[in-house]
Amino acid sequence: MEGFKNLEIKNFRGINHLKIDDCSRINVFLGQNNSGKTSILECLLLIMGMSSPDIPQSLNRIRSRNNMIGVADVRYMFNNLVLAHSPEIVAKQTDDVVRHLKLNLSYVFDEKEQTVQQNAPLPISESMALINTLEMLFDVTEGEKTESFRSFLTFNQAGIITNRKLAEGYVEKDFVGLITADLLSGNLVNDLSELFKRKKKDVILKRLAMFDKSIYTIDILNNDVYIGFEGINELLPLGMTGDGLRRYLNIVACSANPMTNIIVIDEIDNGLHYSAYKKLWEAIFALATNTNKQVFITTHSKETLYCLNEMLGDHPEYQQEMRLYTIAKTLNNGHQAYKYTYEGLSGACENDVELRGTA
């Protein structure tokens, strides 16, 4: 499996410091609202795309659902909005390569892109008046060798990007599939196209039939997805079939796409009836195993966890492939990730123990 063994986050959004160890193929994050679950997924996206300075503002737009969010609003990724404390992400891959990313908001004051270093944090209003550059500073360590890179973009006072530069000599080889909490998220047409051209439509049809036995075909027409139902004499656009099927198909197609190495799914239960949870869990584990990818998931749903436990009970071959993490902000030790294996999940479900965090 290609992916990550562990992840360490510092000064990112509401997280001052958090370590997540012993990641497996399927990793599920639980926790109260505002505990940092979505922030963990964002850090994974950043570390996987650390050469692109456009990703931070893209993540802010997804989170805020506001396309007007600009590069200056990357300051919201800084813990407590203290710009002197740069967000840092460190991740160790399954091949022992270590990635280290640091975000920096700075001021470029000459043509040689020299950076003003502040000796102490300034008030937000004064700090932002001096900032015109977002830097992605990252290292890749393999064995005894460490290579350092820098990508950046510069913007004017109106927030318009005036210069963009990607790190020289670095090309990202891995690809991430993203399913946000938004029911319309995903790259469904692209995912399906990759599968169809590899003659793997039957993989999707098998999973669709598990969701609804009356589905007999799926096609892409005019860059839209159409579904065939028994008893209806024409194909229906996916948008006319309901949110549940669209959400299920988005996740299944992304899981099956052999071009992605890692998938992140925020609030997996959004838009789905509880009767579909077990089918979806089985599909994710089976497809991720078949395509050798790693998956990171958040959920609020207790029913989802019970269905996960039930599915794993039916499929012992997947039990060691799952890790469950309850993310909690403690009074004395800050953010902590409490890890559970299948045995912990099974015991909690059997005894009705709350794993999602307590009020």
C-alpha positions, 0 to 999 in steps of 0.5 A, spaced: 500 500 500 502 506 498 500 512 503 502 514 510 504 511 516 503 517 520 502 525 520 504 530 525 500 537 525 503 544 528 499 551 528 494 549 523 487 552 524 484 550 531 490 545 532 496 547 535 499 540 535 497 533 533 500 526 532 496 521 528 500 514 528 500 507 525 495 509 519 492 503 515 489 502 509 482 505 511 482 510 517 476 513 520 476 520 524 471 521 529 470 527 534 465 533 536 464 539 532 470 543 531 475 538 533 479 538 527 477 532 523 476 536 517 483 540 518 486 533 518 484 531 511 486 538 509 493 537 511 493 531 507 491 534 501 496 540 502 502 535 504 500 531 497 500 537 493 505 541 497 508 544 490 502 547 489 501 554 492 494 554 489 491 549 494 491 553 500 486 558 497 482 552 494 481 549 501 479 555 504 473 556 498 471 549 499 470 550 507 467 557 506 463 555 500 465 562 497 469 563 491 470 570 493 475 567 498 482 570 496 490 568 497 490 573 503 485 569 507 490 563 507 491 567 514 485 563 517 490 557 516 494 559 522 493 557 529 489 563 532 491 567 526 498 568 529 502 569 523 509 568 526 507 561 527 507 558 521 503 551 520 507 545 519 505 538 516 510 532 517 508 525 514 512 519 514 510 515 508 509 507 507 516 507 504 519 511 509 520 517 505 518 523 510 515 530 507 515 536 511 511 542 509 511 549 512 506 555 510 509 562 510 505 569 509 511 574 507 513 580 504 517 580 498 520 587 497 525 586 491 526 583 485 530 577 488 524 575 492 527 577 499 523 576 505 522 580 511 522 576 517 518 579 523 521 578 530 515 578 533 508 577 531 504 584 529 496 585 530 493 582 524 491 589 521 498 591 521 501 584 519 496 583 513 498 590 510 505 588 509 504 581 506 504 580 499 506 573 498 504 565 500 510 561 500 510 553 500 516 551 503 517 543 503 523 538 504 523 531 502 527 526 506 529 519 503 534 515 507 540 520 508 538 525 503 534 531 504 532 536 498 528 542 499 524 546 495 520 553 494 513 554 491 510 561 491 505 566 489 505 574 490 499 578 490 497 585 490 493 589 494 487 587 491 488 580 492 490 579 484 495 574 483 501 577 480 506 572 480 506 564 481 512 560 481 512 552 482 518 549 485 524 547 480 526 540 479 520 537 483 514 533 480 508 530 484 507 523 482 501 521 487 494 523 486 489 524 491 481 523 490 477 528 494 470 527 496 468 533 500 462 534 505 458 537 499 453 532 495 455 535 489 463 534 490 467 529 486 470 528 479 465 523 477 465 524 470 473 523 470 473 517 475 468 513 470 472 515 464 478 512 467 474 506 469 470 505 462 476 506 458 480 500 462 473 496 460 471 496 468 464 498 467 462 492 470 466 494 477 461 500 478 455 496 475 456 491 481 456 496 486 450 500 483 446 493 483 448 492 491 445 499 492 439 498 487 437 492 484 433 495 478 440 499 476 442 495 469 447 500 466 451 507 466 453 511 461 456 518 460 453 522 455 454 529 453 459 530 459 454 527 464 452 521 467 446 517 466 443 511 469 439 505 466 433 503 471 429 497 469 422 498 467 424 505 465 425 506 457 430 511 457 436 513 461 436 518 467 441 523 468 444 522 475 442 529 478 434 526 477 435 520 481 437 523 488 442 525 493 443 518 496 445 515 489 449 520 487 453 520 493 454 513 493 456 513 486 461 519 487 465 515 493 465 508 489 468 511 483 473 515 486 475 508 490 475 504 484 479 509 480 486 506 479 489 513 478 489 515 485 493 513 490 489 516 496 482 518 497 480 523 503 472 523 504 469 528 509 462 526 512 462 520 509 454 519 511 452 525 508 446 524 503 445 517 505 440 513 508 443 508 513 441 502 509 446 504 504 452 505 510 454 497 510 454 497 502 458 503 502 463 500 507 464 494 503 465 497 497 470 502 499 474 496 503 474 492 497 476 497 491 481 500 496 484 493 497 484 492 489 487 498 487 492 498 493 490 505 495 489 508 502 483 512 504 481 517 510 474 518 512 470 523 517 464 521 520 459 524 525 454 518 525 453 513 530 449 508 525 455 509 520 460 506 525 455 500 527 454 498 520 462 499 519 463 494 525 457 489 522 461 489 515 468 488 518 464 482 522 462 479 515 469 480 512 475 478 517 480 479 511 479 487 512 479 487 520 486 489 520 486 494 515 482 499 519 484 504 524 479 509 528 481 515 531 477 519 536 480 526 535 479 530 542 481 537 544 484 536 552 484 541 557 492 539 559 495 536 553 491 539 547 489 535 541 490 528 542 488 522 537 485 516 541 486 510 536 482 504 536 483 497 532 477 493 529 477 489 536 476 496 540 470 498 535 467 491 536 467 492 543 465 499 543 459 497 539 457 491 543 457 495 549 454 501 546 460 505 548 461 512 545 467 513 541 465 520 537 467 524 543 463 526 549 460 533 550 
